[in-house]
């Protein structure tokens, strides 16, 4: 079967690859009060557990206008 170009899928795979470079931990540093934990995870303290990664994937997918 010929390769089919799937730009949304490819974008999500790139996001997944980038997120895989962040550290997984069950005890991430505490997010400062008043700061969004996803922003904190992506920009200040790149370590977290499954909720951090799943939320970041959804937010980044929305930023790329892939996920609603």
N, C-alpha and C positions, 0 to 999 in steps of 0.2 A: 504494500500500500504506500502510495506517495505521501511524503510529508505535507501536512496541511499547516499553513501559517495561522497561528492562533495568538494574536498580539496580547490579548488579556491574560491568557494562560502564561505566556512567556514573561510578562511583567510580574505576575504573581510569583513565578519561579525565581525571578531576580530578587524580589523582596524576601522570599524565603531564604535564598542563599545569603543575603546580607544579614538577616536576622540570625542565621546559624552561626555567625561570627561573634554573637554576643554570648555572655556567660549565663549558664543555667545554674540557679541556686535555689534551694528551698528557704533560704533566709537572706533575702536581699536587704540592702540598706533601706532605712525608713524614708519614705517620701516626705519632704517638708510640708508642713501644714499649709493648705491653700494652693498647692501646686498639683496639677493633673498628674497622676501616676504614670500615664503613658508617655507624656512629655518628659517626665523625669527619667523614665526607663530609656527612652530613645536618645536623649541629649545629655544627661548628667551622670547617670549611674547605670551603664549598660549591663545589668545583671538582674535576673528575675526568674520567675517560675512560669508554669504553663499559662496562667491567666495573663501575665504580662506579654508573653509572646503572641497569644491568640488575639488579644486586644490590639496590639501593635500591628499585626497582620491585617486586621479589619480596618483600622484607621488608615493605614498606608494604602490599602486597596481602595478605600473611599477617596483618598486624596488623588489617586490615579483615575478616578471615575470608573472603577471596575465593579466595586461592590456597593450595593444600596443599603 
